[in-house]
Amino acid sequence: MRKKSRVLFFLFFLFFLQKSYSKIEELNLTSNYGFYNQQKKIFYAKGNAHISIDNNEIYCEEMEIYLTKDDNVDKAIFKKNIRIFQEKEKIQIGGEYAEYYKTEKQFIIRENAFYIDVEEEVAVFGDAIYNYDKKKVAIVQGNIRIFQKEIFAKGASVKYTRKDKLMELTGFPTVENQGSVYSAKKIIVNVDTNTFLLEGGIEATILNEEKEEKDKLEEKGK
């Protein structure tokens, strides 16, 4: 029964595309169940929902697609178990609630939000993500955790500039690297070189593993 309703909704969507002269055919929307409110110009989709829009492959449980008076996409809302794949940029984004504004090509994602740069092997988790595709910039806010190879960092906010591969971490940030812990007013992580820069009010607890091993050998020889 689910399969049948999925096919019917997809066919209805194709019928709408033909009537609107294929203005939004790039959406390629499918789901288990859905309907179109012609008066409000809103598509509703529920259950294994999927849509392709602006080089984003989006999967979730529920979505709402809002059209302009000319039947072009204005914005979209996604809910529950959201997974967004940007194959060209090798980026994966997700959360439990998201809004997409097509003109600005901006995602706003909230609740269990995550941002993963597959190529650079870096993952960022936080309360909310503001992803600007045009500027290739992502801002993650609230309870930030960054995992990148041997680096673990946390703070209140991070700005990731994909072009420069730099993460600017603020809000009482700290970074851990090979057992050492650093804090500063601002921490900049270069995800390309797996290094970091500390700025302002620096504090550090540095673990010297070579010295510790030497001390152990000296103690053993006594």
C-alpha positions in Angstrom: 0.0 0.0 0.0 2.9 2.4 0.8 4.5 1.7 -2.5 1.3 2.5 -4.4 0.8 5.8 -2.6 4.4 6.8 -3.3 3.9 6.2 -7.0 0.6 8.1 -7.1 2.1 11.1 -5.5 5.1 11.1 -7.9 2.8 10.9 -10.9 0.6 13.7 -9.6 3.8 15.8 -9.2 4.8 15.1 -12.8 1.3 16.2 -13.9 1.7 19.4 -12.0 5.0 20.0 -13.7 3.5 19.6 -17.1 0.8 22.2 -16.3 3.4 24.6 -15.0 5.6 24.2 -18.1 8.3 22.3 -16.3 9.4 25.4 -14.3 10.3 23.2 -11.2 11.1 19.9 -12.8 14.5 19.8 -11.1 12.8 19.0 -7.8 12.2 15.4 -8.6 10.1 14.9 -5.4 9.0 11.5 -4.1 7.4 10.3 -0.8 5.1 7.6 0.6 2.2 10.1 0.8 1.7 13.7 -0.2 -0.7 16.3 -1.6 -0.6 19.7 -3.2 -2.5 22.8 -1.9 -3.1 24.8 -5.1 -4.6 27.8 -3.3 -1.5 28.2 -1.0 0.9 26.7 -3.6 2.4 24.3 -1.1 3.5 20.7 -1.6 3.3 18.4 1.4 5.2 15.1 1.5 5.4 12.6 4.3 7.2 9.2 4.8 10.6 8.5 3.2 10.5 11.9 1.5 13.2 12.7 -1.0 13.9 15.8 -3.1 16.7 17.0 -5.4 17.2 20.7 -5.4 20.2 23.0 -6.2 22.6 20.0 -6.2 21.3 18.9 -2.8 19.9 15.4 -2.3 17.6 15.8 0.7 16.0 12.9 2.7 13.7 13.3 5.6 10.3 12.1 7.0 8.3 15.3 6.2 8.7 18.2 3.9 6.8 21.3 2.7 7.7 23.0 -0.6 6.5 26.6 -1.0 6.1 28.0 -4.5 5.9 31.5 -5.8 3.0 32.8 -7.8 5.0 31.9 -10.9 5.3 28.3 -9.7 9.0 28.6 -8.9 10.4 27.4 -5.6 10.5 30.0 -2.8 11.5 28.0 0.3 11.2 24.5 1.8 10.8 23.1 5.3 12.2 19.7 6.3 11.4 17.7 9.4 12.7 14.6 11.2 15.8 12.6 10.5 17.1 15.1 7.9 20.1 14.0 5.7 21.4 16.5 3.1 24.1 15.3 0.7 26.1 17.7 -1.5 28.0 15.3 -3.7 30.0 17.9 -5.6 31.3 19.6 -2.4 31.5 16.2 -0.5 29.5 17.7 2.3 26.8 16.0 4.5 24.5 18.1 6.7 21.6 17.0 8.9 19.4 17.5 11.9 15.7 17.3 13.0 14.3 20.6 11.5 15.6 22.6 8.5 14.6 25.5 6.4 15.9 26.2 2.9 15.7 29.6 1.1 16.3 29.0 -2.6 17.2 32.5 -3.7 19.9 32.8 -1.1 20.7 29.1 -1.3 20.8 29.0 2.5 20.0 26.2 4.9 19.1 26.8 8.5 19.2 23.5 10.5 18.3 23.0 14.2 18.1 20.2 16.7 21.0 17.6 16.7 22.6 19.4 13.9 25.7 18.1 12.2 28.1 19.2 9.4 30.5 16.8 7.8 33.3 17.6 5.3 34.0 14.1 4.0 37.1 15.1 2.0 38.8 16.8 5.0 37.6 14.1 7.4 36.1 16.7 9.8 32.7 16.6 11.6 31.0 19.4 13.5 28.1 19.0 15.9 26.0 21.8 17.4 22.5 23.2 18.2 22.1 25.1 14.9 23.7 25.4 11.5 23.5 28.3 9.0 24.9 27.0 5.7 25.5 29.6 2.9 26.2 27.7 -0.3 26.8 30.8 -2.4 29.6 32.0 0.0 30.7 28.5 0.8 30.5 29.4 4.5 28.9 27.4 7.4 28.2 28.8 10.9 27.5 26.4 13.6 26.2 27.7 17.0 25.6 26.3 20.4 27.4 23.4 22.2 30.0 23.0 19.4 32.1 19.8 19.1 34.6 19.4 16.3 36.3 16.1 15.5 39.2 16.3 13.0 41.8 13.5 12.9 43.9 14.1 16.0 42.1 17.3 17.0 39.1 17.7 19.2 37.7 21.2 19.8 34.7 22.7 21.4 33.1 26.1 22.1 30.0 28.2 21.6 30.3 29.1 17.9 32.4 28.2 14.8 32.6 29.7 11.3 33.9 27.3 8.6 35.1 28.8 5.4 35.3 26.0 2.9 37.4 27.9 0.4 40.2 28.5 2.9 39.6 25.3 4.9 39.6 27.4 8.1 37.4 27.0 11.2 37.2 30.0 13.5 36.1 28.9 16.9 34.9 31.4 19.6 32.9 31.4 22.9 35.4 30.0 25.5 36.9 27.6 22.9 39.3 24.7 23.8 41.2 22.3 21.7 42.8 19.0 22.5 45.6 17.5 20.6 47.6 14.3 21.5 46.8 14.7 25.1 47.5 18.4 25.4 44.7 20.9 26.1 44.7 24.6 24.9 42.2 27.4 25.5 42.2 31.0 24.1 39.8 33.8 23.2 39.8 32.5 19.6 41.0 29.2 18.1 41.5 28.8 14.3 41.7 25.2 13.0 43.2 24.6 9.6 41.4 21.4 8.6 43.6 21.0 5.5 46.9 20.9 7.5 45.4 19.5 10.7 46.9 22.4 12.7 45.5 25.2 14.9 46.3 28.8 15.9 45.5 30.3 19.3 44.7 34.0 19.7 44.3 36.1 22.9 44.3 35.0 26.6 46.1 31.7 25.9 46.2 28.9 28.5 47.8 25.5 27.8 48.4 22.1 29.5 51.0 20.4 27.3 51.7 16.8 27.6 55.4 15.9 26.8 55.2 12.2 26.1 59.0 11.9 25.4 59.9 13.5 28.7 57.4 11.2 30.6 58.9 8.1 28.9 62.4 9.3 29.8 61.4 9.8 33.5 60.0 6.3 33.6 63.2 4.8 32.3 65.3 6.8 34.8 63.1 5.7 37.7 63.3 2.1 36.6 67.1 2.2 36.5 67.5 3.4 40.1 
